[in-house]
Amino acid sequence: MSKATPARTTESALPSADSHAADTHDLIRVQGARENNLKDVSIEIPKRRLTVFTGVSGSGKSSLVFGTIAAESRRLIDETYSTFVQGFMPNLPRPEVDVMEGLTTAILVDQERMGANPRSTLGTVTDANAMLRSLFSRLGEPYIGGPTAFSFNIPTTKASGVMTGPKGEKKIVKDAVYLGGMCADCEGRGTVSDLDLSVIIDESKSLNEGAILVPGYTADGWMVATYAESGFVDPDKAIKDYSERERHDLLYKQTTKVKAKGINVTYDGLIPKIRKSMLSKDVDSLQPHIKAFVERAAVFKTCPTCDGTRLNESARSSKIKGIDIGEACTLQISDLAEWLRGVDDPSVAPLVGALLHLCDSMTEIGLGYLSLDRPSGTLSGGEAQRTKMVRHLGSALTDVTYVFDEPTIGLHPHDIERMNNLLLELRDKGNTVLVVEHKPETIVIADHVVDMGPGAGTGGGEVVFEGTVDGLRGSGTRTGDHLSYRASVKDSVRERDGVFEIRGASTHNLHDVDVDVPAGVLTVVTGVAGSGKSSLIHGALAGRDGVVTVDQGAIKGSRRSNPATYTGLLEPIRKAFAKANGVKPALFSANSEGACPSCKGAGVIITELGFMDTVSTPCEDCGGKRFQAAVLELRLGGLNIAEVLDLPVAEAHAFFADGEAKTPAAASILSRLEDVGLGYLRLGQPLNTLSGGERQRVKLAMHMKEKGGVYILDEPTTGLHLADVENLLRLLDRLVDSGKSVIVIEHHQAVMAHADWIIDLGPGAGHDGGRVVFEGTPAELVADRSTVTGQHLAEYVGG
């Protein structure tokens, strides 16, 4: 077994070996794992069992499960492919580990949100749309063509010319029609945009005076030079004085070639150019300043031609049992399954059976409230993970290692039981199931538990307990001590000092909801997944003045971005270093004068290997530290800038709070990061490695210095250990006591019990939800027990 620390307890929960030698390989053995903060961890994990890894945030769970076990399994499988095929795969380095034995194929089911491509929907990512297209091409009346005739990503096209057959024969065709289902007006996106010209051009100015207000179109830049030197318009005349022809050429002229600054360039009217470069992309994928411009300039509305179905009239004319393919995709998945059960043509029985299996699996996993036309980029992390899980439920594979990253995120206690059943179902098929999890409801169903700790960051990285759930309860570890923790309902609640009125809310599945959200108190909005919580709060409150939404969305930035740069912490640190050493602050920036000249401050050298994958290797000159050698000799409080950026937040706070390196501005920011439970986070850790919950808490720390206002938090307990939930509750209290109104969308019963006011939505999901089923204090909800939430909260607090 592992090299145990004195605090470590071990139980044997391993299956006994049979007489056949092949049956003795019933363990995954890891020896000497040192990935990230792991401290030479050795461990044995039983195969074909459900093992839950737990521990405080930053204790090393993900480093062991994802960074070591899953990473090595994937790397070994990738090595079986030819060099050519490997060139199209990610390049995975070998994890820092001495020995690994007994690995099986690892399948990761993570919370990464699905791509925000505007053409990607739940139906396309699950292949349900492909099956529906085949179904309608076979049974749809009237018959209009093959499956492509029902695809909103394929336009109907006409072609004329010479066609070459499979044997080289040539045939002249004229106006040959290739059917597609794309709506021509919205190009298969379901929405069209109207532009506000006053945001795009200043009519009172000329081109040379900066009439074009679009980001990147500066008066002396290339973009404007194309228009100014095209000969179509007068660059010194105010736009309002243009003739009708000049105005048309500037704004709408079709693609043509012109000369600008002495070279040939492509000329497009300003409006088509903006549509192609900005409006055709998903808004959330744009840089912040361009996103802000698009939101000001463009008004997106449902396409009136296709009514948002993305399909042309031909595709919508073919129906089965009175429903066209566009209407089928708008149905709630549970309703779509009922419709499919009425399609009983023997010629398509296998196709209908596969579709039904997919719909029933999604309903069983708690996603029956979604519809196939839901854009995939709008799915939450938990919804995306459960969507990926569906494809594995019907798999014929066994003896596979499934790795899950907090599969209960976004699930109401009522739904967690379903998820647990699915995890056990995967195990019972003969698979090894590894789950990183904080929720006690999932920890207690484990066959084997691995508790990491004892602390976070450099204070963690050890296995402090292995064994059964009962053994964990008596182990004395933080997880064991908190496994039976129950928050109690408050004796007295705060009095509201006003209300935020919501009237007639009907976004998505909301049924004309009227509700008053109290101000000046801690309000928790809850309900089963899909009941309409986010639609109510984000749809009706988020856009109001003074309302700050702190969500788990990605933080925009490059691979050079880290918590120090994002929070503004690096600025006072650079100034403190500069003052202590009598040099310029720019020397202490890896993106400026202090950057290592070999890697330009990136810390890695990117090598292009032709058709093989691009390889990143640590820079040999700076050793991955990103700074010039001369800069690393300059110190503050005994540490150089690279060493400071490698400090965890808690240690950095102590470093800058007192002594030689005392920097109040830096200590203030670090104090807020520590308050939100991120004391283990390294200052220089790349932002793209942060989890959704960590991203939300970084954003929250940024807003904490502000006085007053309304805060909307979306599941702030995501990624929090049981012991850290108490700290979060204290933080929420501090926010409210400082004069803020805090509205939390949450499923965690401890947060519900701690609330001053609860708004419960339901009673079910999708069209079975969308109503307010309870308003009142937690004590009243426990006493009432009329809702699913009330029943679970009463059980939780022992009421």
N, C-alpha and C positions, 0 to 999 in steps of 0.2 A: 504493500500500500504506500501512500505518499509519505514524504518526509514531514512528519507532523510537527506542529508547534505545540508547546505545552497546553495551549487553550483548546487544542483540537480534540474532538471526540469522534470515534469511528465505530460504526456498526456494520456487520455483514448483512447485505440484503441481496446477495448474488445467487443466481440459479445454480443448482448443483450440476456437475458434469456427468455425462453419460459414458458408457463404456467405449463407444466409438471415438477415435481420435478426432474426427471432423467435428464432433459435437462439443469439444472442449474449448472451442474459440467463442466463448460466450461473454467476453469482456472487451471493451475498448480501453486500452492502456495508454496513458499519457505519462511520460517521465521527463522531468526537467523543463517544464514550460516556462518561458521567460518573456512572452509577448507583452508589450506595453508594461503594465505595472505588476505582472505576475512574478512571484518570488520563488522560482525553481519548483513549481507545483508538479506533484506527481499524484495521479488519481486513476482509479479503475471504475468504469461505468458499465453497469449490466446492459447487455443487448436485449432487444425485444421487451423492453420495459419502458415505463414513462418516468423519466428523470427530470426533476425541476431544479433549476439553478436559481438561487436567490441570494440576497445580500444587499447592502446599501448601494445607492447609486455611485458608480465609480470604483466598486470593490474588485472588479476584474471578471465579472460574469461573462460579458460579451467578448473580452479578450480570450477567455478559455474556450467558450463554445463556438463563437463565430471566427475569431482571429486565429485560433489554433486548430480545433478539431475539424470544423467545416472547411476552413481554408486549405488545410493539408489534403483533405479528401478530394476537394475540387481540383487542387493542383495535380495530384496523382492521376486523376481521370483525364485532365487536359493533356498530360504528357503521353497518353496513349494515342493521340491523334498525330497525323503527319505534321511536319514543320509548316507546310503550306496552310493547313487548316488552323494551326495554332496562331498563325499570323493574323487571323481575324478574331482572336479571342483576347480577353484581358490578360496581361502578363502578371502572374501571381508569384511573388517571392516565397521561398520556403519559410514557414513560421519559425520563430526562435524556440525550438524544442529539441531535446536530446533524442528521444525515442517515441514512436507512436506505433501501436500494434492493434490489429483487430478492426481497422476502419472499414466502414461500408460506404456505399454511395450516399453522399449527403445532399439533401434537397432543402434549400433555404426558402422559408416562407416569411418574408420580412414585411416591414411597414412602409417601405419606400412607396411614395405616391406614384400612381401610374402617370405616364407622360401626358403633358397637357396639350397634346396636338388637338387643334380644334375639330379635326375629323374623326377623332377617336371617341367611341362611346362604349358603354358597358357591353352592348351587343357585339361590337367588333372585337373587343379584347377577349371575350369568352367564346368566340366563334358561333354564337347564337344567331347573329345576323346572316352568316354564311349558310347555316342550315335553313333559316327562314326563307332566304332567297331561292334555295333549291326547291323548297316546299311550294312556294308560290309559282315558280316556273313550271311545276308539274301539275298543280291542281287549280291554279288561279284562272278565273273566268272573267272576261275573255282572255284567251291565251295571247300574250304580247311578246314572248321571246324567252331566251334562256336566263340563267341566274343573273348575268350582268345587267339585264334590263331592270333589275330591282335594286341595283347598287347606287347609293348616293355619292359614291366616290368616282364613278365612271360616267362621263358625259356621253350623250348621243352625238355621234360624229358622222359626217359625210365625207367620202373620199372618192377621188377620180384619178385614173392613171393606169399604169401597168402593174398587174399582180402576178407574182411568181409563185407557182404551185410547188408542192413538196418534191416533185420529180424534175423541177426546172422548167416546166411548161409555163408559158407566158399568156396572160389573159388581160385584155383591156376592159376596165370597168369604168362606169360613169355614174356618179352620185350613188355609190354603194353606201348603205346606211349601217352603222355599227351601233347597236342599241345600248344605252346606259340609262341609269335611273336618276342621274343628277339633275336637280333643279337648276336651270340656267341662270336665274336671277340671283340666287344666293350662293351659287357654285357649291351646293351640297353642304353648306354650313348651318342652314336653318335660320340664320340671322342676317340682316342687312344693316348697313350703317349709313346714317345721314351725317353730313359734315357741317359744322358751324364755321362758315368762311371768316367770320370776324376773329376767330382764334387762330386761323391759318395765315391770313394776310392783313396788314395794316394799310387800308385803302388810302390813307393820307400821305404815305411815303412812297418813294420810288424804290426800285430794286437796289440801287447803289446806296440808298439810305437805310436799308434793312427792312424792306416791306414784308419779306417772308419771315414769319414768326415760328416756323417749324424748327425743333432742335437740330443742330448740325448745319442749318442753312444760314451761315454768317455772310454778311455783305461782301467780304473779300475772299470767300471760300470757293471751292470747285463747284459745289452744287448750284450756287447762284450765278457763277460765271457762265454755266451752260445756258441759262435763260438770258442773261444780260448780253452775251455775245452771239446768240443764235440768229439775230437779224429779224426775229419775229416780233419783238417788242422793243420799245425805247426804254433803256435802263435808267434814264434820268427823269422820266415822266412819272408823276404820281399815278398809282393804280386806278384811282377814281376817274382820271382823265383818259383812260384807255378807250379806244374804239371797241366796238363789239367783237371785231375780228381779233384784235390784240388780246383782249380779255379771254377769248376762247383759246387762243394759242398758248397763253400762259397757263391756263388752268386745265384744259381738257385735250390738247392736241395729242394725236396718236403718235406712237413711236416713229422716230425718224433720225437721220444722222445729221449732225451739225459740227462745226469747228468751234472749239473753245480753247483759249490759251494756246493756239497753234496746233492742236491735235484733234483728230476725229473722235467725237463722243456720241453716245446715244441720248437723244432728247425725248423725254416723256412729259406730257402736261403734269403740272404739280399735283392735281388730284389723283390721277392714275398712279403716279409715282408713290404718293403717300399710301394709297390703298395697298400697293404691292409690298412696300417696305415695312409698313407698320400695322395696317389694319388687317392684313391676312394672317398675322401671327396671334398666338394666344396672348391676351393682355398681361397675364401674370408672368409670362416669360420675358417680358421687355425690361430694359433697364429702368430704374425708378423715374428718371426725368422724362424719358420717352413715354412711360406708362401714364405719368401725370398729364402729359400733353394729349395723348390719345383719349384719356377719360374726359378732358375738357372739350376736345374737338369733335369726338365721335359719339353719336347716340345710337347704340345698338338696339334694334327692335326685331321682333319676329318677322320673318319674311312673309309678306302678304300673299305671294304667289303660291307657296307650298304650305303655308300655315305652320311653318317650323318643322315640318316632317323631313326636309332636305330632298324630297323626291319630286320628280316631274309629274305632269298630269297622267302620262301613259302608265307609269309605275303605280299610281294611285287608283287607276281605273280597274285593275285586275283584283278580284276579291275571292276570298274563301269564306263561306258561311257569313257573308255580309260584311266582312272586315278586310280592309286592304293592309298591305305590309307596314305602312306608316302608322296606322291605328294599332296594329299588333305590337309595334315597338313602344307605343305610348302606354300600353296596358301595364299595370302593376304586375310583377312577375308571378305572383300567386294567382292573379286573374288570368294571365296568359296560359298558365298550366291548365286551368279549368277549360279554356277555349280549345286548347290542343286535345283534351280528352274527347272532345266532340268530333275531331277529325279522324274518321275510322276507315279511310280508304286503304285496302291491303297493299296497294302498290307503293305506298310511302310509309308503311308501318315502322320499318327500322329508323327512318328519319324522324318521325314523330316520337318514337321511343327515346331516341338520343336527346331530343329537345326537352321532352318531359323529364328525363332524368336530370338534366342540367337545371331546369326550373325548380324541380322538387328539392334538389340539393341546395340551391340558393335559398329557398324558403326555409329549409331545415336549419341552415346555418345562420338564419336571422336576417337575410337580405331580401325577403319576399316583398318588401315595400318599395324596392327600386324598380325602375323600368329600363328596358334595353336602350332607350334613346338618351339615357343620362350620360352627359359628357364624362369621360373617364377622369379628366383632370379635376373634377369637382368631388370625387370620392374622398372621404377622409382616410387617414392612414389605416385605421381599423377596418374600414369597409374594403379598402384595397387589399389588405392582408387576407380577409375572409374570401374575397373574390378569387385570389390566387389559390386559396385552400380548396376551393370547389373542384378544381381540375385534378387534384390528387385523390379525392375521395373514391372515385370510381376506377382508380388505377389498378392494373393487374400486378403491379410490382410489389414484391415483398422483400423482407430483409433489407430495407432501405432506412437510412437515418434521416428523419424529418426534424428540422431545426426551426423552432418558432420563437419570435421576438415579441413578448408580451401580447399574446393573442386576444386577451380580454380587454384591450384598450378600446374605449368607445362603447363598451357593452354595459347595459343595465344588469343589476344582479339577477334579474329574471332571465336574461339571455346567457349569462355565464354558464348556467347549467347545460344549455345546449352545446356550447363550445367544449365543455368538459367531456360530454358524451362523444363528440367527434374526435377529440384527442385519444380517448380510450378505444374508439373504433379503429383508428389508425394503428394503435399498439396491438390490438387483438388480431389484426391481419398479419402479425409477425414482424412488425417494424419497430425500430428503436426510435423513440420520440424524446427529443431534448427540448425543454421549454425554459426560456428565461422569463421569470414572472415575479411579480410582487403581491398579487392578490391572494389572500389566504384561501379563498374559495377554490382556487386551482392548485395551490400548494398542497392542500390536504388530500387530493386524489392521487398524489404521486406514489409510485412504488419505491422510489429512491430520491433522496434530497441531497443536494450539494450546496452548502451555505458558504459564501465567500465573505471575506472580511479581514480583520475585524472592523477596519475603517474604510475610507475611500482614498483613491490616489495612492500616494506613497505609504499611507497607513493601511492599505488593503493588499490585495494580491495573494492572499493565502486561503487555503481551504480550512475553515474553522469547524466544520461538521460535515460528516457523511453518514447517511443511514436512513431510517424510517421517519415518518412524520412524528410519531410518538416520541422517538428519540430526540428529534429537533426541539420539541416542546420543553424537554428537561435539560437541554444542552447548555443553557446559560448564555447563548449567543444573543446578539441584538434581535435577530429574526425570531429565534425561539421565544424570547421574552415578550415580543410584540405580536406573536401569532394569535394570541387570544385577546389582544387589545380591543376594547370597544369604547368609542367616544360616547359620552352621555348627552342627553338632550339638555340644553341650557335651562336653568331655573327661571331666568328672566331674559327677555329679548329687548333690543333697542327699539326706541320709538322712531318711526319715519318722520322726516321733515318735509315731505312733499311726495309727489308721484310723477312718473313718466307715463303718460297715457298712450296706449296702443289701441287703435280703433279700426275694425274691419280688416285685420291682417288676413290675407288670403294667398300669400306666397307658397308655392308648391302645394303641400297637402293641408294647409291651414284652412279651417272652415269659418271664415269671417270672424276671427277671434277679437274680442274686446277684453283688455286686461290692463290693470294699473300696476306698474312695477314701482315699488316703494323706493324713495330716495333716502340717502343717508344711513342705510343699513346694509347688511350682508344678505343678498337675495340669491337663492340657489334655484335654478331652473332645471328640472329633471323629467324623466320619462323614459320609456323603453327606446332602443335605437330605432330611429325613423319616425318618432312620434311628432316631430316638428319643432324641437327645441331651437336648433340653429336657425331654422326658417323664421321663427318668431323673433329671436333676439337680433340676429345679424340682419334680417330683412327689414325689421321695423325700428330698431334702435341705433344700429351701428353707424349710420350716416349722419346722425344729429350732431349739432355743435357741442363741443366739449366732451364728446364720447370717444374714449380711447379703446380700441380693440386690440387685445394682446393674444394673438393666436399662435398656432404651432407651425405656421407656414415657413417656407425656406427663407433664410436671411440672404438678401442679395449681396453678392461680393465674389471676388475672384479666389483662386486657391491660395493667394497670399493673405487673405483676410483671416483674422483670429479675434478672440474676445477683446484683446487689448486694443486693436485698431477699431473694432466696431463700436465699443463703448466710449471711445475717446480717451481711454486710460493711457494710451501711449504718449499723448501730448505732454501731460505733466511729468511723465517718467523721462522723456527725452530732455525736457528743460532742466530737470534735476541733475541728470547726467552731465549736460552741457555746462551748467553752473559749477558743478563740483570739479570739472576738468578744464574749464576755461576754453571750451571749443564751441563750435556751432551745433545746435540741436539736430540739424539735418544729418549729421554723422551717425546718429543713433536710429536711423530709419533704414530698414533693409530694402525700401523702395526708392531710396534717394542716394545721397552721397556716401553713406556708409556701406552700401551693398558690396558684397564680394564680386570682384570684376569677372570671375570665371562663370558663376552661375547667375549673375545679375540680381542677387538677393533672393533667388528662389530656393536655395538650399539643395537643389537637385539639378543634375544635367540630363536633359531630354535628348535621347539618341534615336534617330530615325533609322530603321533597319530595312529599308526597301519594303518588300511585301510582308515582312514580319511585323509583329506588334511594336509600337513605340516603347522604349525602355527608359525608365527613370532610375538613375543611380545617384547616391549621395555625392555631393560635390567634394572632390578630393582636396581642394585648396582650403575650403572653410570647414570641412567635415560636417556639412549640413547645417552649420550654425548661421549661415546667410550673411555674415558681416565680414568686413576686411579684418585681417590680423591686427592691424594697428588700432582699430576701433575696439577690439576685444581686450586690448591691454588697458583701456580706460575703465576705471572702476568707480562704483558708488557703494559705500557701505561694505566693501570687500567683494562685491560681485560685479561681473561685467554685464552688458546688456543682454547677451544670449542666455546667461545664467538666470537673469531676472525673468525673461520670457518663458523659461522652463519651470518657474515656480508655480505650484498650485495657488489658487486664489487665497486660501486661508494663510499660507506661509507668506505670500506677498503682502497681505494686509498687515501682518505683524511686522514685516520688514519696513514698510513705508509709514507705519503708524508712530514709530518711535525711533530714537537713536540717530546715528549719523545720516541715514537715508530718509529721515522724516519728510514726507511730502503730503500735506493734508489733502490736496486735491485728488491725488491718487488713492489715498486711504479711504476717502469718502466713496469713490466708485467701487472700490474693492469691498467695502463694508456692505454696500447694497447687493453685490453679487453673492456675498456670503449669506446675507439675510434670506435670499431666495433659494438657498440650499445648493449653491454651486461652489462650495469651498474647495472641492477636489479638482476643479477644472483648471488646466494649465493655461497661463496667459497667452501662450503662443500656439495653442492647439487650433488647427485649421477649422473654420466654421462648418465646412461641409462634413465634418466627422461628428457633429452634434446631433443628438436625437431630437425628435419633435418637442418633447417636454423640456429639454435643456434649452432649445431655441426660444421657447415661450418664456422661460424664466430669465434668460438674458434680456429679452425685450422688456419684461416686467421691471427688471433692475434699472433699465434706462429711464423708465417713467416714474420711478418711486420718489424722485426728488421734487416732482411737481405737486403743487398744492391744489386741493379741490378736484373737481372733475368726476367723470363717470367711467369706471373701468369695466370692460367685459372680458372675462377670462374663460377660455374654452378648455375644459378638462385639465386644470393645472396639476392634478395628481398624477398625470401621465409620467411614468418612469420613476415615481417616488417610492422609496422603501417605506414600509409600515412605520418605522421610527421617524421618518422625515415628514409624515403627514401632520404630526403634532406641530412641527415647526411651521408648516404651511398655514395651519389654522391660526397660529399666533401672528404670522405675517398678514393674513387677511384681516385680522382684528386691528392690527396697527394701521392698515390702509384706511379702514372705516373710521377709526378713531381720529385720524388726521384730517377728516372732512370729506373723504371720497365716498361715492356710492359705488359699491362693488356688486356686480352681477356675475355669477359663476354658473356656467353650464357644466353639470357634473353628475356622475353616477355613484361616486364613492360615498358610502353611508356615513362615514365620519364627518365629511363636509356638510352633508344634509343635516345631521344632528346638530351641527354647530351653527347653522343658519339662523337668522332672525326671521326670515320669511321664505316660504317655499311655494313655487309655482310648478305644479305637476301636470305634464301634458300626456295625452293618451286618448282612449284607454289602450289602443294597440299601435301598430305601425302603419305607415302608408295612409290609404284612405280610411283605415280603421282608427287613425289617430287624428292629430290636428285640432284637438279640442282641449281646453283647460278643464281638467277633471278635479283639481283641488287647488285652493289658495288658502294659506294660513301659516301658523307657526309649526315647527317640527313636532311639538307636543300634541297639537291638534291633529296632525297627520297620523301620528302613532295611535292616538285614541280613536281616530275615525276608521282606519284600516280598510277603507272602501276601495282603494286603488292598489294596483300591484306594488307600486313604490311604498305605499303605507304598510302593506303586509311585510315586505322585506325589511323596512326600517324598524318596524316593531320587533321583528325577530332579532335584528342586529343589536338593538339597545336592551333587549330582554324585557320589552314591554308586553 
